[in-house]
């Protein structure tokens, strides 16, 4: 008995010791817990409010990572790639390169796509945004092959953001809208809500400010409910850009300052640099040039800290505008030349047009008319290229709305058809059910016809708006160039003469500087009305730039064109603008030329521009002729 009691005691002690070991040992990582947290991060269901919170979440995810699980190890690494290197782009890029190699070796296409997107994210900062497109394209192709809607949406938004920045708004909007459909189909509410910011940004760059503001306000409400600091940072940045692009620079500073504060909270120095650059742009618009230079210096410090060179070209452009505003035109030219080298590879026409126009003013001030004329021509070329894109960029959202409605109708038709088939299996009233289906299909077809007609009327209205200058009510550049092409064809076919003239308002920048943009806008309207009143019934007046106009004169020889030009010049000089601003006087310089047998539209307009530039160079408020 004694031996048995001793054995029982030993067994009991052994079991107790084993229980103590189990209590002391940490629990094994849970695969389900890891997957749940990783899904939350992938789907943006967790709104990270600071750098410290991001570090905590990543540490928790790493603690849940099951040992020797290669697939989940790669998943942890690509999430870490996105989130852990916001202030060290070079380290993030190297991390993505290694991850991409490892994902390829392990045959994990989902991880491979994510590492492509992550590498593109850091390549944008280290090089130029256009250089990242190859990574985004590769990741999107993998996501399509996997039929992973959320992953496809991520790639499309990344690529669309680059295309929008490069001025390809039509392509960008297509990507963002497809991404929205992908997120909706996958039920990813959070990322779908955040994608509205991208759509708003594209509408802002298209000049559709009210649509942009509406999307941003929706996004702001969504991000505020979620407590999403990163999204609120981006939204405030866009609201700031929207303000000064909509000629309201004074109201740009508050959202940009809020974006700067949020970037500090997130310890995101690249975003801080972008917010400071935005403030510099607003200061330049307000003609607060010294404040702009101070903000640019701070922006460069933030950008240099994370090796972010993506905004280097815009930095130099804004420095040039500020130096020119301070009268330091020699320094401004150096800045503009540096900006041109940095911006040309990406072919961002919006920025290049702004650069050429600003540099032309500095050249003119320094007494270099040939260089100024060359830059004015580059400005015209860039604006022409931008105008040629505008039709497609406006048609894209319209066609998307039509296609979306058509898909909805098709879905409803299929759903109705399925319902009727199920009813046929349960009942004998086949004839009545097929009649119901025919009526439903007929209604859907009528609805589609109604929608098509509605879209046709909307397209006609959009076309009219797209061909009219919204401020002055005369033809815009596209419409007046179309008129020039048409009159050239008719003149040649019928053996008729034709002349054109170009004019702009002398020292218009001074009017804006001295009296404000509202007075400048009203001056443009008064000048346009005065000139329109002096033209004949079939003459065509159009606005082709800020204060630049083109007039097409059918059935006119050169001497008739000169007479009309003198009438325009005299009518503008006689304007009484005291009700706009006391002592405000305005004049125009005019260049006139006549159609030659071999002229293209571009050659004809260029010759008129040469005459216009001569008029400005010879004292302004005069008419010059180019044969």
Phi, psi and omega in degrees: 000319180299318179296320180294321179295322179295318179296318179297321179296318179296317179299316180298317179296321179298316180296320179297317179298320179297320179296321178297320178297319180296321179292326183281331184287140177293150179293147177292144178303140181265124178298319181297319179294319178299311182298321181296313181293320178296320177298319179299319179290317179300320185269004181061030178285341176259122178266109183277126188260347182200168178295322180296320179293323177298315178299319181296315181296317180294322178295320178295318179297319180295322179295331180274354185292120179294140180292147175059030177251096188296318183296314180288331174299318178292326179294316176301318185293321180287329174293319176297323179300315180295322196255339194263355190234031184299333181251016178212078186297323182294317178294320178297320179296314180298320179297319180293321179299313180295319179297321179296318178297315182293322179294322178295318180295325183274355180069042181247090185293331179293314177296322180298316179298316180296321178291329173298313180297320181293318179296321177299322179303315181278333177295325177303320183283323186275338184231245174230154180305323182296332179293339181278348185299324181299319178295316181295320178298317181296317179294322179296319179300317177296318181296321178296318180298322180283345186057040179262102188296317181295316180295320177298317178300319179299316181292319181295321179292322178295315180292319179298323179298319178293315181297321178296317179298327181275002178092002180270068188294326180297312179297319181298314182296322176300316179296315182295320180290322175294321177299319180297319177297320180296315179297319180296318181294331180270357181070028183265084186296318186296306181293328177296319177296321179291332180294339177299332178296319180295317179297319178299318180299319180295316177298324177299315182288340174279352184086007177272075191291323181293318177298317180300315181296320180298313179296320181293321179294321175300315181295321181296317178297318180296314182292325179294318178299322181279345187067037186270096184297318182297317179293318179296326175301310182296319181296314179297324177299313182293324177296324176294312178300318181300320183297309185283336174288337178264025177059038178226055187299330182299329181267008178277333190291322183298308178295325179292323176294321177296319177298320179296317179298317180293325178294324175295319179298321180277355186054045182249094187286330177297316178293324176299318178298320179294320179296319179293322175297319177299319178297321178298318178298318179296318178299320179296319177298324180279357182066029173262075194289325180292320176297324179296317180295320177298315180296322179295320177299318178295320180298318181294327176297314180296316182295318181296328182296334181242015179058035181269110180250009186295335181253016184300318180296317179293324176304310183294322179299315180291325173300316181299316179298319180293314180296320177297319178298330178274002181083008182265068191289330177296316176294322180298319180297322177298318179297315182297320179296317178296319179297321181298317179297324183279327185271333184300317182303326180275349179053044177280098189294327179300311182289321181294319178299318178297319181296310183298318181296317180294318181292325178301321179295320178293318178299317181296318179297324181276006177074038178240075188295325181296315179295322179296317179296320179299319179288327175298321177295319178297323178298314179299317180298315180295319180293323177298318179296320177295319180296324181293337178276338192297323181300311180297323183291331176277329182288327184304307180297326178294315181292327177297316180299319179295312181297321180297315179296320180297319178295322178298318179297318179296320178297317180296321179297315180294321179296318178296319180299316180296320179298318180294322179296320178295322179294325180297324180291335184259352184217166182259358186273064185294317186297313181297323181293319178293326174296320177298320179296317180299318179297317181296315180296321178298319178297319179296319178296320177296321178296319179296320178297316178300316182295321179297316178296320179297317179295324179298316178294322179294321178295321178296317178297316179298321180295320178297314179297322182290343182257004184238137176286121189293334183279309188265341181082359177270179180299145174272184186303315184298316184291318182288328175292323175298318178297321178298313178302315182296316182291326176297316179298315182292320180299319180288320182293326185252004177066034181259162175276163177202141176227159173224160172219148173239143176215156170219165184278128182291135176051040182296327179300325179294324178298313177298317182294317188275327187242349179100161185290332179296316177295321177301318179295316180295325177297317177302318181295315181297316180297317180299315180297319180297317180291319180300323181292337182269354184269160178279173187300321187259003174288149184238119178256134178218150176265122184249358179196196182305297177239023185253137184226155177231136178236127178261128186240091179294155176053041184228130170274178186297319183294324176295320177298322180294319179299316179296319179300319179294323177298316179298313182300314182293321181294324178289317180298333182274357183297138174257111184247021182298332179291338176275315179198131182300131177080006181282121175240154182217147177216166178231154171250139189231137172243134185235143174209166182241150181295132172257161184302327186259007186292136161269168177301316182296318181294319180297312181293321180299320180293321176295323178295323177298317177295319178299315181295325177295320178299318179292321183288336181266015173121354179067173182053047182208169179245134176233154183241141172238119183279000000 
